[in-house]
C-alpha cells in the first residue's frame, strides 16, 4: 500500500528496503513519492546520510539485511 504522504528518515529507508525487489518506480510510489523518482532518490540519499549509511543507488539497498545506523543499533 502506498503512503499518502512522502516518507522520510528511517521509515523511508525501511519502506524502500521492503520494496527494493519491486523496482525503483514501485518503491517510489509506495513510499509516497508517486512518480517523482528524483525527489524519492534525493530523500532516500538524505535519510541514508543521516543514518551514516553509504548508499549510492537504490539497487544497493540490502533488502534482507538490517542497516546499522549511527547509534550502533540495527534498523530492519
PDB file of N, CA, C, O and CB in Angstrom:
ATOM      1  N   UNK A   1       0.845  -1.181   0.000  1.00  0.00           N
ATOM      2  CA  UNK A   1       0.000   0.000   0.000  1.00  0.00           C
ATOM      3  C   UNK A   1       0.888   1.242   0.000  1.00  0.00           C
ATOM      4  O   UNK A   1       1.865   1.317   0.745  1.00  0.00           O
ATOM      5  CB  UNK A   1      -0.960   0.000   1.223  1.00  0.00           C
ATOM      6  N   UNK A   2       0.548   2.187  -0.820  1.00  0.00           N
ATOM      7  CA  UNK A   2       1.324   3.418  -0.941  1.00  0.00           C
ATOM      8  C   UNK A   2       1.013   4.364   0.214  1.00  0.00           C
ATOM      9  O   UNK A   2      -0.119   4.435   0.693  1.00  0.00           O
ATOM     10  CB  UNK A   2       1.036   4.107  -2.286  1.00  0.00           C
ATOM     11  N   UNK A   3       2.030   5.078   0.645  1.00  0.00           N
ATOM     12  CA  UNK A   3       1.860   6.080   1.681  1.00  0.00           C
ATOM     13  C   UNK A   3       1.142   7.292   1.085  1.00  0.00           C
ATOM     14  O   UNK A   3       1.358   7.638  -0.076  1.00  0.00           O
ATOM     15  CB  UNK A   3       3.231   6.485   2.292  1.00  0.00           C
ATOM     16  N   UNK A   4       0.295   7.931   1.878  1.00  0.00           N
ATOM     17  CA  UNK A   4      -0.430   9.106   1.390  1.00  0.00           C
ATOM     18  C   UNK A   4       0.448  10.360   1.399  1.00  0.00           C
ATOM     19  O   UNK A   4       0.147  11.333   0.708  1.00  0.00           O
ATOM     20  CB  UNK A   4      -1.681   9.341   2.239  1.00  0.00           C
ATOM     21  N   UNK A   5       1.530  10.340   2.179  1.00  0.00           N
ATOM     22  CA  UNK A   5       2.469  11.464   2.236  1.00  0.00           C
ATOM     23  C   UNK A   5       3.879  10.894   2.074  1.00  0.00           C
ATOM     24  O   UNK A   5       4.139   9.759   2.473  1.00  0.00           O
ATOM     25  CB  UNK A   5       2.328  12.275   3.590  1.00  0.00           C
ATOM     26  N   UNK A   6       4.777  11.667   1.499  1.00  0.00           N
ATOM     27  CA  UNK A   6       6.153  11.177   1.338  1.00  0.00           C
ATOM     28  C   UNK A   6       6.787  10.820   2.673  1.00  0.00           C
ATOM     29  O   UNK A   6       6.739  11.602   3.623  1.00  0.00           O
ATOM     30  CB  UNK A   6       7.006  12.222   0.631  1.00  0.00           C
ATOM     31  N   UNK A   7       7.376   9.645   2.737  1.00  0.00           N
ATOM     32  CA  UNK A   7       8.039   9.193   3.951  1.00  0.00           C
ATOM     33  C   UNK A   7       9.427   9.816   4.035  1.00  0.00           C
ATOM     34  O   UNK A   7       9.984  10.243   3.023  1.00  0.00           O
ATOM     35  CB  UNK A   7       8.128   7.650   3.989  1.00  0.00           C
ATOM     36  N   UNK A   8       9.978   9.868   5.232  1.00  0.00           N
ATOM     37  CA  UNK A   8      11.315  10.411   5.452  1.00  0.00           C
ATOM     38  C   UNK A   8      12.032   9.560   6.492  1.00  0.00           C
ATOM     39  O   UNK A   8      11.424   8.716   7.151  1.00  0.00           O
ATOM     40  CB  UNK A   8      11.249  11.899   5.905  1.00  0.00           C
ATOM     41  N   UNK A   9      13.322   9.795   6.627  1.00  0.00           N
ATOM     42  CA  UNK A   9      14.109   9.168   7.680  1.00  0.00           C
ATOM     43  C   UNK A   9      14.130   7.654   7.623  1.00  0.00           C
ATOM     44  O   UNK A   9      14.086   7.050   6.551  1.00  0.00           O
ATOM     45  CB  UNK A   9      13.593   9.592   8.996  1.00  0.00           C
ATOM     46  N   UNK A  10      14.199   7.055   8.805  1.00  0.00           N
ATOM     47  CA  UNK A  10      14.287   5.606   8.937  1.00  0.00           C
ATOM     48  C   UNK A  10      13.067   4.925   8.306  1.00  0.00           C
ATOM     49  O   UNK A  10      13.189   3.845   7.729  1.00  0.00           O
ATOM     50  CB  UNK A  10      14.411   5.211  10.418  1.00  0.00           C
ATOM     51  N   UNK A  11      11.914   5.545   8.413  1.00  0.00           N
ATOM     52  CA  UNK A  11      10.699   4.959   7.848  1.00  0.00           C
ATOM     53  C   UNK A  11      10.816   4.870   6.330  1.00  0.00           C
ATOM     54  O   UNK A  11      10.401   3.876   5.735  1.00  0.00           O
ATOM     55  CB  UNK A  11       9.457   5.788   8.245  1.00  0.00           C
ATOM     56  N   UNK A  12      11.373   5.891   5.707  1.00  0.00           N
ATOM     57  CA  UNK A  12      11.592   5.859   4.255  1.00  0.00           C
ATOM     58  C   UNK A  12      12.556   4.743   3.879  1.00  0.00           C
ATOM     59  O   UNK A  12      12.303   4.000   2.930  1.00  0.00           O
ATOM     60  CB  UNK A  12      12.132   7.213   3.759  1.00  0.00           C
ATOM     61  N   UNK A  13      13.652   4.617   4.608  1.00  0.00           N
ATOM     62  CA  UNK A  13      14.637   3.573   4.305  1.00  0.00           C
ATOM     63  C   UNK A  13      13.999   2.194   4.464  1.00  0.00           C
ATOM     64  O   UNK A  13      14.208   1.315   3.629  1.00  0.00           O
ATOM     65  CB  UNK A  13      15.882   3.705   5.227  1.00  0.00           C
ATOM     66  N   UNK A  14      13.225   2.002   5.526  1.00  0.00           N
ATOM     67  CA  UNK A  14      12.546   0.720   5.731  1.00  0.00           C
ATOM     68  C   UNK A  14      11.582   0.407   4.595  1.00  0.00           C
ATOM     69  O   UNK A  14      11.531  -0.722   4.107  1.00  0.00           O
ATOM     70  CB  UNK A  14      11.796   0.725   7.059  1.00  0.00           C
ATOM     71  N   UNK A  15      10.822   1.406   4.180  1.00  0.00           N
ATOM     72  CA  UNK A  15       9.866   1.217   3.082  1.00  0.00           C
ATOM     73  C   UNK A  15      10.610   0.901   1.780  1.00  0.00           C
ATOM     74  O   UNK A  15      10.207   0.006   1.037  1.00  0.00           O
ATOM     75  CB  UNK A  15       8.979   2.482   2.905  1.00  0.00           C
ATOM     76  N   UNK A  16      11.672   1.618   1.510  1.00  0.00           N
ATOM     77  CA  UNK A  16      12.443   1.383   0.288  1.00  0.00           C
ATOM     78  C   UNK A  16      13.035  -0.018   0.295  1.00  0.00           C
ATOM     79  O   UNK A  16      13.002  -0.713  -0.721  1.00  0.00           O
ATOM     80  CB  UNK A  16      13.558   2.431   0.139  1.00  0.00           C
ATOM     81  N   UNK A  17      13.581  -0.438   1.442  1.00  0.00           N
ATOM     82  CA  UNK A  17      14.132  -1.789   1.557  1.00  0.00           C
ATOM     83  C   UNK A  17      13.063  -2.844   1.312  1.00  0.00           C
ATOM     84  O   UNK A  17      13.309  -3.847   0.642  1.00  0.00           O
ATOM     85  CB  UNK A  17      14.760  -1.992   2.935  1.00  0.00           C
ATOM     86  N   UNK A  18      11.873  -2.611   1.861  1.00  0.00           N
ATOM     87  CA  UNK A  18      10.788  -3.581   1.713  1.00  0.00           C
ATOM     88  C   UNK A  18      10.333  -3.699   0.262  1.00  0.00           C
ATOM     89  O   UNK A  18       9.756  -4.714  -0.128  1.00  0.00           O
ATOM     90  CB  UNK A  18       9.607  -3.189   2.596  1.00  0.00           C
ATOM     91  N   UNK A  19      10.588  -2.674  -0.531  1.00  0.00           N
ATOM     92  CA  UNK A  19      10.098  -2.657  -1.909  1.00  0.00           C
ATOM     93  C   UNK A  19      11.198  -2.708  -2.956  1.00  0.00           C
ATOM     94  O   UNK A  19      10.914  -2.558  -4.145  1.00  0.00           O
ATOM     95  CB  UNK A  19       9.277  -1.438  -2.129  1.00  0.00           C
ATOM     96  N   UNK A  20      12.449  -2.918  -2.549  1.00  0.00           N
ATOM     97  CA  UNK A  20      13.561  -2.907  -3.491  1.00  0.00           C
ATOM     98  C   UNK A  20      13.380  -3.959  -4.589  1.00  0.00           C
ATOM     99  O   UNK A  20      13.746  -3.712  -5.738  1.00  0.00           O
ATOM    100  CB  UNK A  20      14.876  -3.145  -2.751  1.00  0.00           C
ATOM    101  N   UNK A  21      12.828  -5.113  -4.260  1.00  0.00           N
ATOM    102  CA  UNK A  21      12.650  -6.179  -5.256  1.00  0.00           C
ATOM    103  C   UNK A  21      11.598  -5.812  -6.299  1.00  0.00           C
ATOM    104  O   UNK A  21      11.591  -6.369  -7.397  1.00  0.00           O
ATOM    105  CB  UNK A  21      12.257  -7.485  -4.565  1.00  0.00           C
ATOM    106  N   UNK A  22      10.715  -4.882  -5.965  1.00  0.00           N
ATOM    107  CA  UNK A  22       9.651  -4.466  -6.888  1.00  0.00           C
ATOM    108  C   UNK A  22      10.128  -3.442  -7.903  1.00  0.00           C
ATOM    109  O   UNK A  22       9.436  -3.164  -8.882  1.00  0.00           O
ATOM    110  CB  UNK A  22       8.485  -3.897  -6.115  1.00  0.00           C
ATOM    111  N   UNK A  23      11.302  -2.883  -7.674  1.00  0.00           N
ATOM    112  CA  UNK A  23      11.854  -1.903  -8.589  1.00  0.00           C
ATOM    113  C   UNK A  23      11.705  -0.478  -8.087  1.00  0.00           C
ATOM    114  O   UNK A  23      10.945  -0.189  -7.162  1.00  0.00           O
ATOM    115  CB  UNK A  23      11.202  -2.034  -9.925  1.00  0.00           C
ATOM    116  N   UNK A  24      12.455   0.392  -8.728  1.00  0.00           N
ATOM    117  CA  UNK A  24      12.522   1.801  -8.324  1.00  0.00           C
ATOM    118  C   UNK A  24      11.174   2.510  -8.415  1.00  0.00           C
ATOM    119  O   UNK A  24      10.774   3.181  -7.464  1.00  0.00           O
ATOM    120  CB  UNK A  24      13.530   2.532  -9.180  1.00  0.00           C
ATOM    121  N   UNK A  25      10.473   2.379  -9.522  1.00  0.00           N
ATOM    122  CA  UNK A  25       9.210   3.094  -9.707  1.00  0.00           C
ATOM    123  C   UNK A  25       8.170   2.667  -8.676  1.00  0.00           C
ATOM    124  O   UNK A  25       7.461   3.511  -8.128  1.00  0.00           O
ATOM    125  CB  UNK A  25       8.671   2.859 -11.117  1.00  0.00           C
ATOM    126  N   UNK A  26       8.072   1.374  -8.409  1.00  0.00           N
ATOM    127  CA  UNK A  26       7.088   0.871  -7.442  1.00  0.00           C
ATOM    128  C   UNK A  26       7.449   1.333  -6.034  1.00  0.00           C
ATOM    129  O   UNK A  26       6.574   1.751  -5.275  1.00  0.00           O
ATOM    130  CB  UNK A  26       7.008  -0.676  -7.495  1.00  0.00           C
ATOM    131  N   UNK A  27       8.732   1.260  -5.681  1.00  0.00           N
ATOM    132  CA  UNK A  27       9.156   1.712  -4.358  1.00  0.00           C
ATOM    133  C   UNK A  27       8.895   3.209  -4.189  1.00  0.00           C
ATOM    134  O   UNK A  27       8.444   3.657  -3.135  1.00  0.00           O
ATOM    135  CB  UNK A  27      10.649   1.403  -4.137  1.00  0.00           C
ATOM    136  N   UNK A  28       9.181   3.964  -5.230  1.00  0.00           N
ATOM    137  CA  UNK A  28       8.935   5.405  -5.217  1.00  0.00           C
ATOM    138  C   UNK A  28       7.470   5.695  -4.899  1.00  0.00           C
ATOM    139  O   UNK A  28       7.162   6.537  -4.055  1.00  0.00           O
ATOM    140  CB  UNK A  28       9.323   6.032  -6.570  1.00  0.00           C
ATOM    141  N   UNK A  29       6.591   5.004  -5.571  1.00  0.00           N
ATOM    142  CA  UNK A  29       5.155   5.189  -5.354  1.00  0.00           C
ATOM    143  C   UNK A  29       4.741   4.741  -3.952  1.00  0.00           C
ATOM    144  O   UNK A  29       4.014   5.457  -3.263  1.00  0.00           O
ATOM    145  CB  UNK A  29       4.354   4.416  -6.409  1.00  0.00           C
ATOM    146  N   UNK A  30       5.191   3.580  -3.534  1.00  0.00           N
ATOM    147  CA  UNK A  30       4.794   3.039  -2.232  1.00  0.00           C
ATOM    148  C   UNK A  30       5.341   3.846  -1.062  1.00  0.00           C
ATOM    149  O   UNK A  30       4.788   3.800   0.036  1.00  0.00           O
ATOM    150  CB  UNK A  30       5.253   1.610  -2.111  1.00  0.00           C
ATOM    151  N   UNK A  31       6.414   4.577  -1.290  1.00  0.00           N
ATOM    152  CA  UNK A  31       6.993   5.412  -0.226  1.00  0.00           C
ATOM    153  C   UNK A  31       6.404   6.824  -0.221  1.00  0.00           C
ATOM    154  O   UNK A  31       6.850   7.689   0.533  1.00  0.00           O
ATOM    155  CB  UNK A  31       8.513   5.490  -0.386  1.00  0.00           C
ATOM    156  N   UNK A  32       5.402   7.045  -1.069  1.00  0.00           N
ATOM    157  CA  UNK A  32       4.676   8.309  -1.040  1.00  0.00           C
ATOM    158  C   UNK A  32       5.156   9.373  -2.008  1.00  0.00           C
ATOM    159  O   UNK A  32       4.734  10.525  -1.908  1.00  0.00           O
ATOM    160  CB  UNK A  32       4.735   8.854   0.302  1.00  0.00           C
ATOM    161  N   UNK A  33       6.029   9.018  -2.944  1.00  0.00           N
ATOM    162  CA  UNK A  33       6.574   9.998  -3.875  1.00  0.00           C
ATOM    163  C   UNK A  33       5.935   9.933  -5.257  1.00  0.00           C
ATOM    164  O   UNK A  33       6.364  10.634  -6.174  1.00  0.00           O
ATOM    165  CB  UNK A  33       8.052   9.805  -4.001  1.00  0.00           C
ATOM    166  N   UNK A  34       4.911   9.094  -5.409  1.00  0.00           N
ATOM    167  CA  UNK A  34       4.219   8.992  -6.694  1.00  0.00           C
ATOM    168  C   UNK A  34       5.187   8.614  -7.796  1.00  0.00           C
ATOM    169  O   UNK A  34       5.853   7.581  -7.715  1.00  0.00           O
ATOM    170  CB  UNK A  34       3.521  10.309  -7.039  1.00  0.00           C
ATOM    171  N   UNK A  35       5.271   9.451  -8.835  1.00  0.00           N
ATOM    172  CA  UNK A  35       6.203   9.171  -9.932  1.00  0.00           C
ATOM    173  C   UNK A  35       7.404  10.125  -9.926  1.00  0.00           C
ATOM    174  O   UNK A  35       8.125  10.224 -10.919  1.00  0.00           O
ATOM    175  CB  UNK A  35       5.476   9.267 -11.272  1.00  0.00           C
ATOM    176  N   UNK A  36       7.615  10.824  -8.809  1.00  0.00           N
ATOM    177  CA  UNK A  36       8.734  11.762  -8.686  1.00  0.00           C
ATOM    178  C   UNK A  36       9.986  11.025  -8.199  1.00  0.00           C
ATOM    179  O   UNK A  36      10.374  11.131  -7.035  1.00  0.00           O
ATOM    180  CB  UNK A  36       8.374  12.922  -7.714  1.00  0.00           C
ATOM    181  N   UNK A  37      10.598  10.289  -9.103  1.00  0.00           N
ATOM    182  CA  UNK A  37      11.743   9.450  -8.762  1.00  0.00           C
ATOM    183  C   UNK A  37      12.918  10.276  -8.264  1.00  0.00           C
ATOM    184  O   UNK A  37      13.626   9.845  -7.354  1.00  0.00           O
ATOM    185  CB  UNK A  37      12.166   8.625  -9.963  1.00  0.00           C
ATOM    186  N   UNK A  38      13.141  11.448  -8.837  1.00  0.00           N
ATOM    187  CA  UNK A  38      14.264  12.291  -8.392  1.00  0.00           C
ATOM    188  C   UNK A  38      14.091  12.706  -6.934  1.00  0.00           C
ATOM    189  O   UNK A  38      15.052  12.664  -6.166  1.00  0.00           O
ATOM    190  CB  UNK A  38      14.386  13.545  -9.284  1.00  0.00           C
ATOM    191  N   UNK A  39      12.887  13.104  -6.544  1.00  0.00           N
ATOM    192  CA  UNK A  39      12.632  13.504  -5.156  1.00  0.00           C
ATOM    193  C   UNK A  39      12.792  12.299  -4.220  1.00  0.00           C
ATOM    194  O   UNK A  39      13.335  12.426  -3.123  1.00  0.00           O
ATOM    195  CB  UNK A  39      11.208  14.114  -5.014  1.00  0.00           C
ATOM    196  N   UNK A  40      12.316  11.136  -4.662  1.00  0.00           N
ATOM    197  CA  UNK A  40      12.453   9.906  -3.873  1.00  0.00           C
ATOM    198  C   UNK A  40      13.927   9.576  -3.661  1.00  0.00           C
ATOM    199  O   UNK A  40      14.344   9.291  -2.538  1.00  0.00           O
ATOM    200  CB  UNK A  40      11.734   8.725  -4.570  1.00  0.00           C
ATOM    201  N   UNK A  41      14.714   9.612  -4.728  1.00  0.00           N
ATOM    202  CA  UNK A  41      16.130   9.289  -4.622  1.00  0.00           C
ATOM    203  C   UNK A  41      16.858  10.291  -3.723  1.00  0.00           C
ATOM    204  O   UNK A  41      17.720   9.903  -2.935  1.00  0.00           O
ATOM    205  CB  UNK A  41      16.773   9.261  -6.013  1.00  0.00           C
ATOM    206  N   UNK A  42      16.520  11.559  -3.835  1.00  0.00           N
ATOM    207  CA  UNK A  42      17.159  12.582  -3.003  1.00  0.00           C
ATOM    208  C   UNK A  42      16.802  12.378  -1.529  1.00  0.00           C
ATOM    209  O   UNK A  42      17.667  12.471  -0.658  1.00  0.00           O
ATOM    210  CB  UNK A  42      16.737  13.994  -3.464  1.00  0.00           C
ATOM    211  N   UNK A  43      15.528  12.100  -1.255  1.00  0.00           N
ATOM    212  CA  UNK A  43      15.099  11.881   0.129  1.00  0.00           C
ATOM    213  C   UNK A  43      15.726  10.616   0.697  1.00  0.00           C
ATOM    214  O   UNK A  43      16.116  10.582   1.864  1.00  0.00           O
ATOM    215  CB  UNK A  43      13.568  11.792   0.211  1.00  0.00           C
ATOM    216  N   UNK A  44      15.824   9.583  -0.121  1.00  0.00           N
ATOM    217  CA  UNK A  44      16.429   8.328   0.329  1.00  0.00           C
ATOM    218  C   UNK A  44      17.914   8.519   0.621  1.00  0.00           C
ATOM    219  O   UNK A  44      18.420   8.016   1.624  1.00  0.00           O
ATOM    220  CB  UNK A  44      16.233   7.225  -0.728  1.00  0.00           C
ATOM    221  N   UNK A  45      18.604   9.233  -0.238  1.00  0.00           N
ATOM    222  CA  UNK A  45      20.033   9.503  -0.008  1.00  0.00           C
ATOM    223  C   UNK A  45      20.213  10.325   1.265  1.00  0.00           C
ATOM    224  O   UNK A  45      21.109  10.051   2.064  1.00  0.00           O
ATOM    225  CB  UNK A  45      20.657  10.249  -1.221  1.00  0.00           C
ATOM    226  N   UNK A  46      19.366  11.326   1.449  1.00  0.00           N
ATOM    227  CA  UNK A  46      19.440  12.158   2.646  1.00  0.00           C
ATOM    228  C   UNK A  46      19.199  11.326   3.910  1.00  0.00           C
ATOM    229  O   UNK A  46      19.910  11.469   4.904  1.00  0.00           O
ATOM    230  CB  UNK A  46      18.420  13.304   2.562  1.00  0.00           C
ATOM    231  N   UNK A  47      18.190  10.458   3.857  1.00  0.00           N
ATOM    232  CA  UNK A  47      17.880   9.608   5.010  1.00  0.00           C
ATOM    233  C   UNK A  47      19.042   8.669   5.311  1.00  0.00           C
ATOM    234  O   UNK A  47      19.400   8.470   6.472  1.00  0.00           O
ATOM    235  CB  UNK A  47      16.593   8.798   4.756  1.00  0.00           C
ATOM    236  N   UNK A  48      19.627   8.096   4.272  1.00  0.00           N
ATOM    237  CA  UNK A  48      20.779   7.210   4.469  1.00  0.00           C
ATOM    238  C   UNK A  48      21.971   7.980   5.021  1.00  0.00           C
ATOM    239  O   UNK A  48      22.679   7.481   5.896  1.00  0.00           O
ATOM    240  CB  UNK A  48      21.162   6.524   3.150  1.00  0.00           C
ATOM    241  N   UNK A  49      22.198   9.188   4.518  1.00  0.00           N
ATOM    242  CA  UNK A  49      23.291  10.019   5.025  1.00  0.00           C
ATOM    243  C   UNK A  49      23.104  10.312   6.512  1.00  0.00           C
ATOM    244  O   UNK A  49      24.066  10.274   7.280  1.00  0.00           O
ATOM    245  CB  UNK A  49      23.379  11.335   4.232  1.00  0.00           C
ATOM    246  N   UNK A  50      21.867  10.604   6.918  1.00  0.00           N
ATOM    247  CA  UNK A  50      21.577  10.891   8.326  1.00  0.00           C
ATOM    248  C   UNK A  50      21.864   9.675   9.201  1.00  0.00           C
ATOM    249  O   UNK A  50      22.207   9.816  10.375  1.00  0.00           O
ATOM    250  CB  UNK A  50      20.112  11.328   8.494  1.00  0.00           C
ATOM    251  N   UNK A  51      21.724   8.486   8.628  1.00  0.00           N
ATOM    252  CA  UNK A  51      21.957   7.242   9.364  1.00  0.00           C
ATOM    253  C   UNK A  51      23.394   6.750   9.203  1.00  0.00           C
ATOM    254  O   UNK A  51      23.745   5.682   9.704  1.00  0.00           O
ATOM    255  CB  UNK A  51      20.984   6.164   8.894  1.00  0.00           C
ATOM    256  N   UNK A  52      24.229   7.533   8.501  1.00  0.00           N
ATOM    257  CA  UNK A  52      25.604   7.145   8.201  1.00  0.00           C
ATOM    258  C   UNK A  52      25.671   5.838   7.414  1.00  0.00           C
ATOM    259  O   UNK A  52      26.541   5.000   7.650  1.00  0.00           O
ATOM    260  CB  UNK A  52      26.401   7.012   9.488  1.00  0.00           C
ATOM    261  N   UNK A  53      24.745   5.679   6.482  1.00  0.00           N
ATOM    262  CA  UNK A  53      24.714   4.526   5.593  1.00  0.00           C
ATOM    263  C   UNK A  53      25.088   5.035   4.210  1.00  0.00           C
ATOM    264  O   UNK A  53      24.461   5.958   3.690  1.00  0.00           O
ATOM    265  CB  UNK A  53      23.300   3.814   5.592  1.00  0.00           C
ATOM    266  N   UNK A  54      26.112   4.432   3.616  1.00  0.00           N
ATOM    267  CA  UNK A  54      26.596   4.870   2.311  1.00  0.00           C
ATOM    268  C   UNK A  54      25.888   4.088   1.214  1.00  0.00           C
ATOM    269  O   UNK A  54      26.259   2.953   0.917  1.00  0.00           O
ATOM    270  CB  UNK A  54      28.128   4.692   2.203  1.00  0.00           C
ATOM    271  N   UNK A  55      24.883   4.686   0.621  1.00  0.00           N
ATOM    272  CA  UNK A  55      24.134   4.085  -0.487  1.00  0.00           C
ATOM    273  C   UNK A  55      24.220   5.047  -1.664  1.00  0.00           C
ATOM    274  O   UNK A  55      23.775   6.190  -1.563  1.00  0.00           O
ATOM    275  CB  UNK A  55      22.630   3.793  -0.089  1.00  0.00           C
ATOM    276  N   UNK A  56      24.781   4.603  -2.765  1.00  0.00           N
ATOM    277  CA  UNK A  56      24.892   5.443  -3.952  1.00  0.00           C
ATOM    278  C   UNK A  56      23.703   5.273  -4.890  1.00  0.00           C
ATOM    279  O   UNK A  56      23.320   6.215  -5.584  1.00  0.00           O
ATOM    280  CB  UNK A  56      26.173   5.128  -4.690  1.00  0.00           C
ATOM    281  N   UNK A  57      23.118   4.075  -4.914  1.00  0.00           N
ATOM    282  CA  UNK A  57      21.999   3.801  -5.801  1.00  0.00           C
ATOM    283  C   UNK A  57      20.954   2.973  -5.082  1.00  0.00           C
ATOM    284  O   UNK A  57      21.259   2.237  -4.144  1.00  0.00           O
ATOM    285  CB  UNK A  57      22.472   3.083  -7.066  1.00  0.00           C
ATOM    286  N   UNK A  58      19.730   3.103  -5.531  1.00  0.00           N
ATOM    287  CA  UNK A  58      18.613   2.366  -4.954  1.00  0.00           C
ATOM    288  C   UNK A  58      18.899   0.870  -4.911  1.00  0.00           C
ATOM    289  O   UNK A  58      18.594   0.214  -3.914  1.00  0.00           O
ATOM    290  CB  UNK A  58      17.340   2.631  -5.747  1.00  0.00           C
ATOM    291  N   UNK A  59      19.470   0.330  -5.957  1.00  0.00           N
ATOM    292  CA  UNK A  59      19.713  -1.109  -6.051  1.00  0.00           C
ATOM    293  C   UNK A  59      20.689  -1.608  -4.988  1.00  0.00           C
ATOM    294  O   UNK A  59      20.764  -2.811  -4.736  1.00  0.00           O
ATOM    295  CB  UNK A  59      20.243  -1.453  -7.428  1.00  0.00           C
ATOM    296  N   UNK A  60      21.435  -0.702  -4.362  1.00  0.00           N
ATOM    297  CA  UNK A  60      22.384  -1.097  -3.325  1.00  0.00           C
ATOM    298  C   UNK A  60      21.711  -1.355  -1.984  1.00  0.00           C
ATOM    299  O   UNK A  60      22.354  -1.879  -1.074  1.00  0.00           O
ATOM    300  CB  UNK A  60      23.439  -0.035  -3.163  1.00  0.00           C
ATOM    301  N   UNK A  61      20.449  -1.005  -1.836  1.00  0.00           N
ATOM    302  CA  UNK A  61      19.760  -1.247  -0.572  1.00  0.00           C
ATOM    303  C   UNK A  61      19.694  -2.744  -0.309  1.00  0.00           C
ATOM    304  O   UNK A  61      19.224  -3.497  -1.162  1.00  0.00           O
ATOM    305  CB  UNK A  61      18.339  -0.631  -0.588  1.00  0.00           C
ATOM    306  N   UNK A  62      20.150  -3.186   0.846  1.00  0.00           N
ATOM    307  CA  UNK A  62      20.093  -4.611   1.161  1.00  0.00           C
ATOM    308  C   UNK A  62      18.684  -5.002   1.606  1.00  0.00           C
ATOM    309  O   UNK A  62      18.294  -4.721   2.739  1.00  0.00           O
ATOM    310  CB  UNK A  62      21.119  -4.965   2.255  1.00  0.00           C
ATOM    311  N   UNK A  63      17.941  -5.630   0.748  1.00  0.00           N
ATOM    312  CA  UNK A  63      16.543  -5.951   1.029  1.00  0.00           C
ATOM    313  C   UNK A  63      16.367  -6.858   2.238  1.00  0.00           C
ATOM    314  O   UNK A  63      15.364  -6.754   2.943  1.00  0.00           O
ATOM    315  CB  UNK A  63      15.921  -6.599  -0.173  1.00  0.00           C
ATOM    316  N   UNK A  64      17.318  -7.742   2.490  1.00  0.00           N
ATOM    317  CA  UNK A  64      17.132  -8.712   3.561  1.00  0.00           C
ATOM    318  C   UNK A  64      18.104  -8.559   4.725  1.00  0.00           C
ATOM    319  O   UNK A  64      18.135  -9.401   5.623  1.00  0.00           O
ATOM    320  CB  UNK A  64      17.253 -10.078   3.008  1.00  0.00           C
ATOM    321  N   UNK A  65      18.897  -7.492   4.714  1.00  0.00           N
ATOM    322  CA  UNK A  65      19.873  -7.299   5.788  1.00  0.00           C
ATOM    323  C   UNK A  65      19.549  -6.031   6.571  1.00  0.00           C
ATOM    324  O   UNK A  65      19.176  -5.014   5.987  1.00  0.00           O
ATOM    325  CB  UNK A  65      21.307  -7.226   5.217  1.00  0.00           C
ATOM    326  N   UNK A  66      19.693  -6.095   7.898  1.00  0.00           N
ATOM    327  CA  UNK A  66      19.476  -4.881   8.697  1.00  0.00           C
ATOM    328  C   UNK A  66      20.531  -3.836   8.372  1.00  0.00           C
ATOM    329  O   UNK A  66      21.666  -4.171   8.032  1.00  0.00           O
ATOM    330  CB  UNK A  66      19.498  -5.206  10.204  1.00  0.00           C
ATOM    331  N   UNK A  67      20.154  -2.575   8.479  1.00  0.00           N
ATOM    332  CA  UNK A  67      21.085  -1.473   8.253  1.00  0.00           C
ATOM    333  C   UNK A  67      21.480  -0.915   9.607  1.00  0.00           C
ATOM    334  O   UNK A  67      20.621  -0.552  10.411  1.00  0.00           O
ATOM    335  CB  UNK A  67      20.457  -0.363   7.344  1.00  0.00           C
ATOM    336  N   UNK A  68      22.781  -0.846   9.859  1.00  0.00           N
ATOM    337  CA  UNK A  68      23.264  -0.244  11.103  1.00  0.00           C
ATOM    338  C   UNK A  68      23.322   1.259  10.908  1.00  0.00           C
ATOM    339  O   UNK A  68      23.927   1.745   9.952  1.00  0.00           O
ATOM    340  CB  UNK A  68      24.665  -0.811  11.513  1.00  0.00           C
ATOM    341  N   UNK A  69      22.701   1.985  11.804  1.00  0.00           N
ATOM    342  CA  UNK A  69      22.794   3.436  11.716  1.00  0.00           C
ATOM    343  C   UNK A  69      23.732   3.946  12.793  1.00  0.00           C
ATOM    344  O   UNK A  69      24.305   3.156  13.544  1.00  0.00           O
ATOM    345  CB  UNK A  69      21.403   4.091  11.848  1.00  0.00           C
ATOM    346  N   UNK A  70      23.894   5.258  12.876  1.00  0.00           N
ATOM    347  CA  UNK A  70      24.942   5.856  13.685  1.00  0.00           C
ATOM    348  C   UNK A  70      24.863   5.576  15.181  1.00  0.00           C
ATOM    349  O   UNK A  70      25.836   5.831  15.890  1.00  0.00           O
ATOM    350  CB  UNK A  70      24.928   7.298  13.479  1.00  0.00           C
ATOM    351  N   UNK A  71      23.762   5.069  15.682  1.00  0.00           N
ATOM    352  CA  UNK A  71      23.654   4.786  17.104  1.00  0.00           C
ATOM    353  C   UNK A  71      24.140   3.382  17.440  1.00  0.00           C
ATOM    354  O   UNK A  71      24.161   2.990  18.607  1.00  0.00           O
ATOM    355  CB  UNK A  71      22.223   4.961  17.562  1.00  0.00           C
ATOM    356  N   UNK A  72      24.534   2.619  16.405  1.00  0.00           N
ATOM    357  CA  UNK A  72      25.053   1.293  16.629  1.00  0.00           C
ATOM    358  C   UNK A  72      23.992   0.221  16.755  1.00  0.00           C
ATOM    359  O   UNK A  72      24.316  -0.948  16.960  1.00  0.00           O
ATOM    360  CB  UNK A  72      25.880   1.295  17.833  1.00  0.00           C
ATOM    361  N   UNK A  73      22.740   0.595  16.637  1.00  0.00           N
ATOM    362  CA  UNK A  73      21.666  -0.392  16.666  1.00  0.00           C
ATOM    363  C   UNK A  73      21.210  -0.640  15.246  1.00  0.00           C
ATOM    364  O   UNK A  73      21.596   0.080  14.325  1.00  0.00           O
ATOM    365  CB  UNK A  73      20.482   0.078  17.557  1.00  0.00           C
ATOM    366  N   UNK A  74      20.410  -1.635  15.076  1.00  0.00           N
ATOM    367  CA  UNK A  74      20.001  -2.012  13.721  1.00  0.00           C
ATOM    368  C   UNK A  74      18.588  -1.569  13.422  1.00  0.00           C
ATOM    369  O   UNK A  74      17.704  -1.629  14.276  1.00  0.00           O
ATOM    370  CB  UNK A  74      20.118  -3.511  13.529  1.00  0.00           C
ATOM    371  N   UNK A  75      18.389  -1.118  12.183  1.00  0.00           N
ATOM    372  CA  UNK A  75      17.053  -0.791  11.683  1.00  0.00           C
ATOM    373  C   UNK A  75      16.731  -1.868  10.674  1.00  0.00           C
ATOM    374  O   UNK A  75      17.414  -1.984   9.657  1.00  0.00           O
ATOM    375  CB  UNK A  75      16.973   0.668  11.046  1.00  0.00           C
ATOM    376  N   UNK A  76      15.707  -2.657  10.932  1.00  0.00           N
ATOM    377  CA  UNK A  76      15.402  -3.746   9.992  1.00  0.00           C
ATOM    378  C   UNK A  76      14.171  -3.447   9.183  1.00  0.00           C
ATOM    379  O   UNK A  76      13.772  -4.255   8.344  1.00  0.00           O
ATOM    380  CB  UNK A  76      15.217  -5.057  10.729  1.00  0.00           C
TER     381      UNK A  76
END
